[in-house]
Amino acid sequence: MKTMIGISKGMAVMTMIILLTACTSDNYDMEMTPKAKTPDVISKIENINAELEQLKTPFVTRGWKDWNRNKRNELVRADFKGCYDGVKYGYEIGKQIDSSRGGCFGAIIGGVIGGGVSSWWKYRDMDHKLECNDADIETISELCRSLAQKGDITESGITNLDEALKGDSIVNNDLILLSNLDALSLCIGKMHNTALATFDGSSGPNMDKNDEKYPDKKIDAETIELQLSLIDSKELKTKCKQIAIDICTGEKNESDSTTDKIIRLFDEALDSYTENAEDIAFIIGKYCEIIDSTADLTEEEKTQVKAAFSTALYSISYWETKMK
């Protein structure tokens, strides 16, 4: 009997040792598992935000009547986030339609529709008049359609937009230089303001399709048909509508992707540092210096992020003008 008890105690001790060893081994493995390294591009942008935090000064509301800086930023935020997601989905849908050129044109068109509709619906939502109707999407689509038919949408940007913009909704050259943005990104931002000017009735698409008036037209008929198929894509319009709804209702889900993190950091900088368009241009310029030189992002991801930045730059110029 004593022998049996001794054996039982021995087995219990051995079992305990095995369990303790296993637990210790698991803990050791967990400690030895390396944490995911923060991409270099994120670390550098975080450093920029930390420097901006040291530079910021108390904000003073200037000429906003019942509006204030926070409401302006809500509109700018809706604009650039709508563009950001629109470029992403436009690129994906465009690649499905035409693997060689569809991505580029889809990104341009998706960014314009996604950003424009998100912006306008957010503006109306502030007066509790949010109406998620397809007519607004069709308004921007018609603007894009007019430009496509005239051959104004190219792989390097959109031409003949200045005629549709007035006053301070055009970003001055000093801010453009400060932003370090490329021509394609700037065209998406400019197109965004053209869409908003179409919504508010201060301007509209030039519907003159006379080729003789546009002798420099360099887009062939096949490319125009590709662009029109993207503009009329039911899938893209549905995506852009959902983007705008999610932004207006605060239900937009964000991931831990590198580009999403960059957009979040930009959003933080917008709230903590910016008082005017010059501040935004300064931040964008610093961000672009890092983004352009990083190997952490693909060229498509760089385009997506910089299109959002450009939209923010043009957006603040538009809303500051409108709310004076």
VOPAGU-2260 file (C-alpha; in pm, 1 decimal, decimal comma):
REM VOPAGU-2260
SITE   aa  ch    i         X         Y         Z
SITE  MET   A    0       0,0       0,0       0,0
SITE  LYS   A    1     281,0     238,6      95,8
SITE  THR   A    2     451,0     144,1    -225,4
SITE  MET   A    3     139,4     236,0    -425,9
SITE  ILE   A    4     108,9     570,2    -245,3
SITE  GLY   A    5     474,6     641,9    -312,3
SITE  ILE   A    6     428,3     565,5    -679,4
SITE  SER   A    7     119,2     788,5    -695,2
SITE  LYS   A    8     304,1    1075,0    -530,1
SITE  GLY   A    9     594,0    1026,0    -766,1
SITE  MET   A   10     366,6    1035,9   -1068,2
SITE  ALA   A   11     196,3    1349,8    -938,6
SITE  VAL   A   12     530,7    1522,9    -893,2
SITE  MET   A   13     640,6    1419,9   -1241,8
SITE  THR   A   14     313,4    1545,4   -1390,3
SITE  MET   A   15     356,5    1880,5   -1215,1
SITE  ILE   A   16     713,2    1912,1   -1344,5
SITE  ILE   A   17     598,8    1836,5   -1699,1
SITE  LEU   A   18     318,8    2096,3   -1677,3
SITE  LEU   A   19     548,1    2360,9   -1532,6
SITE  THR   A   20     807,0    2288,8   -1798,0
SITE  ALA   A   21     544,7    2316,7   -2072,2
SITE  CYS   A   22     414,4    2647,3   -1935,9
SITE  THR   A   23     765,4    2785,7   -1901,4
SITE  SER   A   24     842,6    2675,6   -2255,5
SITE  ASP   A   25     526,7    2842,6   -2387,7
SITE  ASN   A   26     611,6    3166,9   -2209,7
SITE  TYR   A   27     964,3    3151,8   -2343,2
SITE  ASP   A   28     835,9    3098,5   -2695,7
SITE  MET   A   29     597,8    3392,9   -2657,6
SITE  GLU   A   30     876,5    3615,8   -2532,0
SITE  MET   A   31    1103,3    3507,3   -2814,6
SITE  THR   A   32     838,0    3567,7   -3084,0
SITE  PRO   A   33     934,8    3899,2   -3243,2
SITE  LYS   A   34     670,0    4169,4   -3255,8
SITE  ALA   A   35     568,4    4290,7   -3600,0
SITE  LYS   A   36     808,3    4567,0   -3695,2
SITE  THR   A   37     655,2    4908,0   -3752,7
SITE  PRO   A   38     713,7    5005,8   -4116,3
SITE  ASP   A   39     979,7    5271,8   -4152,8
SITE  VAL   A   40     738,1    5502,5   -4333,5
SITE  ILE   A   41     502,8    5496,2   -4031,8
SITE  SER   A   42     781,7    5565,8   -3782,4
SITE  LYS   A   43     898,9    5866,3   -3982,5
SITE  ILE   A   44     548,8    6009,3   -4016,9
SITE  GLU   A   45     488,4    5959,2   -3644,4
SITE  ASN   A   46     802,8    6164,8   -3583,9
SITE  ILE   A   47     663,5    6441,5   -3804,2
SITE  ASN   A   48     341,5    6445,2   -3602,9
SITE  ALA   A   49     541,0    6463,3   -3279,2
SITE  GLU   A   50     730,3    6765,0   -3414,5
SITE  LEU   A   51     404,6    6929,2   -3522,5
SITE  GLU   A   52     267,8    6879,3   -3173,1
SITE  GLN   A   53     550,9    7096,4   -3042,3
SITE  LEU   A   54     482,4    7368,2   -3299,2
SITE  LYS   A   55     108,4    7405,6   -3259,1
SITE  THR   A   56     -41,5    7721,2   -3112,3
SITE  PRO   A   57    -389,4    7788,6   -2968,8
SITE  PHE   A   58    -646,0    7810,1   -3245,8
SITE  VAL   A   59    -859,5    8115,8   -3310,4
SITE  THR   A   60   -1183,0    8085,4   -3507,4
SITE  ARG   A   61   -1179,8    8335,6   -3792,1
SITE  GLY   A   62   -1487,6    8439,3   -3989,4
SITE  TRP   A   63   -1681,7    8116,7   -3954,8
SITE  LYS   A   64   -2008,5    8263,1   -3818,9
SITE  ASP   A   65   -2194,0    7960,5   -3679,7
SITE  TRP   A   66   -1932,0    7730,5   -3820,5
SITE  ASN   A   67   -1606,2    7652,7   -3650,4
SITE  ARG   A   68   -1277,1    7485,4   -3717,5
SITE  ASN   A   69   -1397,6    7142,4   -3605,1
SITE  LYS   A   70   -1688,7    7144,5   -3847,6
SITE  ARG   A   71   -1460,8    7252,6   -4129,9
SITE  ASN   A   72   -1228,9    6964,4   -4046,9
SITE  GLU   A   73   -1521,2    6722,3   -4049,9
SITE  LEU   A   74   -1590,3    6822,1   -4409,0
SITE  VAL   A   75   -1225,2    6802,1   -4512,2
SITE  ARG   A   76   -1205,7    6461,9   -4344,4
SITE  ALA   A   77   -1509,5    6334,5   -4534,4
SITE  ASP   A   78   -1353,4    6460,5   -4856,0
SITE  PHE   A   79   -1012,8    6298,7   -4828,8
SITE  LYS   A   80   -1135,4    5972,6   -4676,6
SITE  GLY   A   81   -1401,0    5939,4   -4945,7
SITE  CYS   A   82   -1138,4    6000,1   -5212,1
SITE  TYR   A   83    -897,8    5755,1   -5046,4
SITE  ASP   A   84   -1148,4    5470,0   -5053,0
SITE  GLY   A   85   -1280,1    5570,4   -5395,0
SITE  VAL   A   86    -931,0    5549,6   -5546,4
SITE  LYS   A   87    -880,6    5207,6   -5390,8
SITE  TYR   A   88   -1203,8    5055,7   -5520,6
SITE  GLY   A   89   -1183,3    5239,8   -5851,2
SITE  TYR   A   90    -840,0    5091,9   -5912,6
SITE  GLU   A   91    -959,2    4739,3   -5831,2
SITE  ILE   A   92   -1270,6    4763,4   -6047,8
SITE  GLY   A   93   -1077,4    4928,0   -6329,0
SITE  LYS   A   94    -822,5    4645,9   -6334,4
SITE  GLN   A   95   -1106,6    4397,5   -6375,5
SITE  ILE   A   96   -1234,3    4584,6   -6680,9
SITE  ASP   A   97    -894,4    4647,3   -6842,0
SITE  SER   A   98    -586,0    4498,7   -6677,7
SITE  SER   A   99    -342,0    4737,4   -6845,8
SITE  ARG   A  100    -503,8    5082,1   -6818,2
SITE  GLY   A  101    -824,1    5035,1   -6623,1
SITE  GLY   A  102    -659,1    5070,5   -6283,6
SITE  CYS   A  103    -528,4    5421,0   -6352,8
SITE  PHE   A  104    -854,1    5558,1   -6491,7
SITE  GLY   A  105   -1060,3    5373,6   -6231,5
SITE  ALA   A  106    -854,8    5533,1   -5954,0
SITE  ILE   A  107    -911,4    5883,0   -6094,5
SITE  ILE   A  108   -1285,4    5836,7   -6144,3
SITE  GLY   A  109   -1339,9    5648,5   -5817,2
SITE  GLY   A  110   -1149,7    5911,8   -5620,1
SITE  VAL   A  111   -1353,4    6194,6   -5767,5
SITE  ILE   A  112   -1692,1    6027,1   -5717,4
SITE  GLY   A  113   -1610,2    5886,2   -5372,5
SITE  GLY   A  114   -1467,2    6211,7   -5240,6
SITE  GLY   A  115   -1724,7    6440,5   -5399,7
SITE  VAL   A  116   -2032,2    6251,5   -5283,1
SITE  SER   A  117   -1891,9    6194,1   -4931,7
SITE  SER   A  118   -1817,0    6564,4   -4900,9
SITE  TRP   A  119   -2154,6    6689,1   -5019,7
SITE  TRP   A  120   -2353,7    6442,3   -4815,3
SITE  LYS   A  121   -2152,1    6528,0   -4503,5
SITE  TYR   A  122   -2221,3    6897,3   -4564,7
SITE  ARG   A  123   -2595,2    6834,1   -4587,5
SITE  ASP   A  124   -2584,2    6599,4   -4289,5
SITE  MET   A  125   -2459,5    6886,0   -4070,9
SITE  ASP   A  126   -2796,5    7051,5   -4126,5
SITE  HIS   A  127   -2966,7    6715,9   -4062,6
SITE  LYS   A  128   -3063,8    6697,1   -4429,1
SITE  LEU   A  129   -2870,8    6386,9   -4527,1
SITE  GLU   A  130   -3027,2    6230,5   -4833,9
SITE  CYS   A  131   -2833,8    5941,3   -4980,5
SITE  ASN   A  132   -2977,9    5972,6   -5327,4
SITE  ASP   A  133   -2837,0    5849,1   -5654,4
SITE  ALA   A  134   -2895,5    6185,9   -5822,5
SITE  ASP   A  135   -2581,5    6329,9   -5661,0
SITE  ILE   A  136   -2372,8    6039,1   -5785,4
SITE  GLU   A  137   -2515,8    6090,9   -6131,7
SITE  THR   A  138   -2429,1    6462,6   -6115,0
SITE  ILE   A  139   -2059,8    6383,4   -6064,3
SITE  SER   A  140   -2077,6    6100,0   -6315,3
SITE  GLU   A  141   -2210,0    6342,2   -6576,9
SITE  LEU   A  142   -1922,7    6579,2   -6503,8
SITE  CYS   A  143   -1674,2    6294,0   -6549,7
SITE  ARG   A  144   -1858,2    6179,5   -6861,5
SITE  SER   A  145   -1832,8    6526,2   -7015,4
SITE  LEU   A  146   -1458,2    6540,6   -6950,9
SITE  ALA   A  147   -1406,8    6189,3   -7087,3
SITE  GLN   A  148   -1595,4    6262,2   -7408,3
SITE  LYS   A  149   -1376,3    6567,1   -7467,5
SITE  GLY   A  150   -1061,5    6361,6   -7409,8
SITE  ASP   A  151    -965,8    6552,7   -7095,6
SITE  ILE   A  152    -899,8    6247,6   -6875,4
SITE  THR   A  153    -547,9    6121,1   -6939,7
SITE  GLU   A  154    -315,4    5881,9   -6759,2
SITE  SER   A  155    -118,8    6179,3   -6628,2
SITE  GLY   A  156    -419,6    6373,4   -6505,6
SITE  ILE   A  157    -719,6    6580,4   -6612,5
SITE  THR   A  158    -695,6    6884,0   -6839,2
SITE  ASN   A  159    -911,3    7195,8   -6892,7
SITE  LEU   A  160   -1036,5    7211,0   -6532,4
SITE  ASP   A  161    -937,8    7567,2   -6447,3
SITE  GLU   A  162   -1229,6    7705,8   -6647,8
SITE  ALA   A  163   -1471,9    7537,6   -6406,4
SITE  LEU   A  164   -1321,1    7680,5   -6086,7
SITE  LYS   A  165   -1349,6    8029,8   -5946,2
SITE  GLY   A  166   -1176,3    8234,7   -5678,5
SITE  ASP   A  167   -1019,8    8074,6   -5376,1
SITE  SER   A  168   -1135,5    7723,3   -5462,7
SITE  ILE   A  169    -827,7    7716,4   -5686,1
SITE  VAL   A  170    -520,6    7642,1   -5474,7
SITE  ASN   A  171    -245,5    7897,3   -5535,6
SITE  ASN   A  172      89,7    7790,8   -5676,5
SITE  ASP   A  173     281,8    7858,0   -5355,0
SITE  LEU   A  174      72,8    7598,7   -5170,5
SITE  ILE   A  175     102,7    7352,3   -5457,1
SITE  LEU   A  176     481,9    7379,4   -5445,9
SITE  LEU   A  177     479,2    7347,2   -5067,0
SITE  SER   A  178     270,8    7027,5   -5087,9
SITE  ASN   A  179     520,8    6834,9   -5307,5
SITE  LEU   A  180     224,8    6666,3   -5480,1
SITE  ASP   A  181     258,2    6523,8   -5831,0
SITE  ALA   A  182      48,0    6629,6   -6129,7
SITE  LEU   A  183    -190,7    6332,1   -6119,5
SITE  SER   A  184    -271,2    6377,4   -5750,5
SITE  LEU   A  185    -325,9    6750,2   -5797,9
SITE  CYS   A  186    -567,1    6683,5   -6083,5
SITE  ILE   A  187    -780,2    6459,9   -5862,8
SITE  GLY   A  188    -795,5    6735,7   -5599,7
SITE  LYS   A  189    -884,3    6995,9   -5861,1
SITE  MET   A  190   -1150,4    6765,8   -6002,8
SITE  HIS   A  191   -1290,8    6728,6   -5651,2
SITE  ASN   A  192   -1347,8    7104,1   -5624,9
SITE  THR   A  193   -1497,3    7107,2   -5972,9
SITE  ALA   A  194   -1748,6    6847,4   -5852,4
SITE  LEU   A  195   -1835,6    7055,0   -5543,8
SITE  ALA   A  196   -1876,0    7367,0   -5758,5
SITE  THR   A  197   -2115,9    7166,9   -5975,0
SITE  PHE   A  198   -2315,8    7065,7   -5666,8
SITE  ASP   A  199   -2346,0    7419,3   -5529,9
SITE  GLY   A  200   -2437,6    7561,4   -5870,7
SITE  SER   A  201   -2143,2    7802,5   -5895,6
SITE  SER   A  202   -2010,7    7613,6   -6195,8
SITE  GLY   A  203   -2084,0    7312,3   -6408,1
SITE  PRO   A  204   -1937,2    7084,3   -6670,0
SITE  ASN   A  205   -1868,0    7235,1   -7008,4
SITE  MET   A  206   -2093,0    7018,9   -7219,3
SITE  ASP   A  207   -1955,3    7141,6   -7553,3
SITE  LYS   A  208   -1825,4    6827,2   -7720,9
SITE  ASN   A  209   -1712,2    6998,5   -8041,5
SITE  ASP   A  210   -1373,4    6844,6   -8124,0
SITE  GLU   A  211   -1266,2    7158,5   -8311,1
SITE  LYS   A  212   -1277,0    7353,3   -7985,1
SITE  TYR   A  213   -1031,4    7106,6   -7833,2
SITE  PRO   A  214    -760,2    7061,2   -8098,6
SITE  ASP   A  215    -509,6    6913,8   -7850,9
SITE  LYS   A  216    -726,4    6611,8   -7780,1
SITE  LYS   A  217    -488,8    6313,5   -7763,9
SITE  ILE   A  218    -715,9    6038,8   -7630,9
SITE  ASP   A  219    -826,7    5773,8   -7876,5
SITE  ALA   A  220   -1183,8    5648,0   -7904,6
SITE  GLU   A  221   -1102,0    5314,3   -7740,0
SITE  THR   A  222    -965,2    5487,2   -7429,6
SITE  ILE   A  223   -1269,5    5711,1   -7407,3
SITE  GLU   A  224   -1495,8    5405,6   -7423,0
SITE  LEU   A  225   -1295,1    5249,1   -7139,1
SITE  GLN   A  226   -1339,1    5560,7   -6928,1
SITE  LEU   A  227   -1711,5    5577,2   -6998,9
SITE  SER   A  228   -1752,5    5212,2   -6900,1
SITE  LEU   A  229   -1588,0    5294,3   -6565,9
SITE  ILE   A  230   -1798,8    5605,3   -6513,0
SITE  ASP   A  231   -2114,6    5402,7   -6583,5
SITE  SER   A  232   -2001,4    5103,6   -6375,2
SITE  LYS   A  233   -2285,0    5006,9   -6142,3
SITE  GLU   A  234   -2037,2    4834,0   -5911,3
SITE  LEU   A  235   -1823,5    5147,7   -5875,1
SITE  LYS   A  236   -2124,5    5371,8   -5812,6
SITE  THR   A  237   -2256,2    5130,5   -5548,6
SITE  LYS   A  238   -1916,8    5123,0   -5377,8
SITE  CYS   A  239   -1888,6    5502,3   -5378,0
SITE  LYS   A  240   -2239,7    5537,4   -5238,6
SITE  GLN   A  241   -2157,0    5299,6   -4953,6
SITE  ILE   A  242   -1829,7    5484,0   -4887,8
SITE  ALA   A  243   -2021,9    5810,4   -4845,6
SITE  ILE   A  244   -2287,9    5653,7   -4623,5
SITE  ASP   A  245   -2026,7    5493,8   -4396,9
SITE  ILE   A  246   -1837,6    5822,0   -4362,1
SITE  CYS   A  247   -2150,0    6024,6   -4286,0
SITE  THR   A  248   -2280,6    5773,9   -4031,8
SITE  GLY   A  249   -1941,9    5713,1   -3870,4
SITE  GLU   A  250   -1945,9    5344,8   -3958,4
SITE  LYS   A  251   -1632,3    5342,2   -4173,2
SITE  ASN   A  252   -1408,9    5050,2   -4074,8
SITE  GLU   A  253   -1033,7    5099,8   -4083,3
SITE  SER   A  254    -771,5    4829,1   -4105,1
SITE  ASP   A  255    -411,5    4805,6   -3986,4
SITE  SER   A  256    -276,5    4838,1   -4338,5
SITE  THR   A  257      13,6    5078,0   -4381,2
SITE  THR   A  258    -192,2    5314,6   -4596,3
SITE  ASP   A  259    -478,8    5320,9   -4344,6
SITE  LYS   A  260    -228,0    5404,7   -4070,3
SITE  ILE   A  261     -90,0    5691,6   -4278,9
SITE  ILE   A  262    -441,2    5829,9   -4329,2
SITE  ARG   A  263    -508,3    5807,3   -3953,8
SITE  LEU   A  264    -185,8    5993,7   -3877,9
SITE  PHE   A  265    -278,4    6260,1   -4132,9
SITE  ASP   A  266    -620,1    6288,9   -3970,2
SITE  GLU   A  267    -453,4    6341,1   -3631,0
SITE  ALA   A  268    -230,0    6612,2   -3776,5
SITE  LEU   A  269    -534,2    6780,6   -3931,3
SITE  ASP   A  270    -701,7    6809,8   -3592,9
SITE  SER   A  271    -399,5    6900,1   -3383,8
SITE  TYR   A  272    -207,4    7139,1   -3607,9
SITE  THR   A  273    -396,2    7283,8   -3904,5
SITE  GLU   A  274    -559,1    7623,9   -3900,6
SITE  ASN   A  275    -559,9    7699,1   -4272,8
SITE  ALA   A  276    -468,9    7570,4   -4618,0
SITE  GLU   A  277    -103,2    7662,6   -4573,4
SITE  ASP   A  278     -79,6    7436,0   -4268,3
SITE  ILE   A  279    -226,8    7144,7   -4462,5
SITE  ALA   A  280       8,4    7206,6   -4755,6
SITE  PHE   A  281     303,7    7207,7   -4515,0
SITE  ILE   A  282     201,5    6875,0   -4358,6
SITE  ILE   A  283     137,3    6715,9   -4697,0
SITE  GLY   A  284     478,0    6830,6   -4818,5
SITE  LYS   A  285     651,2    6666,0   -4522,8
SITE  TYR   A  286     449,2    6346,0   -4564,0
SITE  CYS   A  287     517,2    6329,5   -4939,4
SITE  GLU   A  288     893,1    6360,8   -4888,7
SITE  ILE   A  289     877,0    6035,4   -4692,9
SITE  ILE   A  290     616,5    5858,2   -4904,8
SITE  ASP   A  291     790,2    5927,2   -5235,6
SITE  SER   A  292    1116,0    5775,1   -5112,6
SITE  THR   A  293     983,2    5475,2   -4919,1
SITE  ALA   A  294     996,7    5112,9   -5029,9
SITE  ASP   A  295     719,2    5022,9   -4784,1
SITE  LEU   A  296     446,0    5120,5   -5032,2
SITE  THR   A  297     366,2    5016,2   -5387,3
SITE  GLU   A  298     320,1    5283,1   -5652,4
SITE  GLU   A  299     -55,3    5219,9   -5642,7
SITE  GLU   A  300     -62,1    5273,8   -5265,7
SITE  LYS   A  301     136,7    5595,8   -5301,2
SITE  THR   A  302    -114,6    5718,4   -5558,5
SITE  GLN   A  303    -404,3    5633,4   -5328,6
SITE  VAL   A  304    -259,1    5821,3   -5032,1
SITE  LYS   A  305    -144,1    6126,5   -5228,7
SITE  ALA   A  306    -481,0    6157,1   -5403,4
SITE  ALA   A  307    -638,0    6182,3   -5057,3
SITE  PHE   A  308    -384,5    6449,0   -4957,3
SITE  SER   A  309    -456,4    6651,3   -5270,4
SITE  THR   A  310    -828,4    6630,4   -5203,9
SITE  ALA   A  311    -770,6    6760,2   -4850,3
SITE  LEU   A  312    -568,9    7054,1   -4984,3
SITE  TYR   A  313    -833,2    7152,3   -5238,9
SITE  SER   A  314   -1114,0    7077,0   -4996,7
SITE  ILE   A  315    -999,5    7321,2   -4729,2
SITE  SER   A  316    -967,4    7595,3   -4992,3
SITE  TYR   A  317   -1322,4    7528,2   -5110,3
SITE  TRP   A  318   -1486,9    7512,7   -4767,4
SITE  GLU   A  319   -1303,9    7815,3   -4629,5
SITE  THR   A  320   -1427,8    8012,6   -4930,8
SITE  LYS   A  321   -1783,9    7882,1   -4903,0
SITE  MET   A  322   -1815,2    7948,2   -4529,8
SITE  LYS   A  323   -1684,7    8306,7   -4527,9
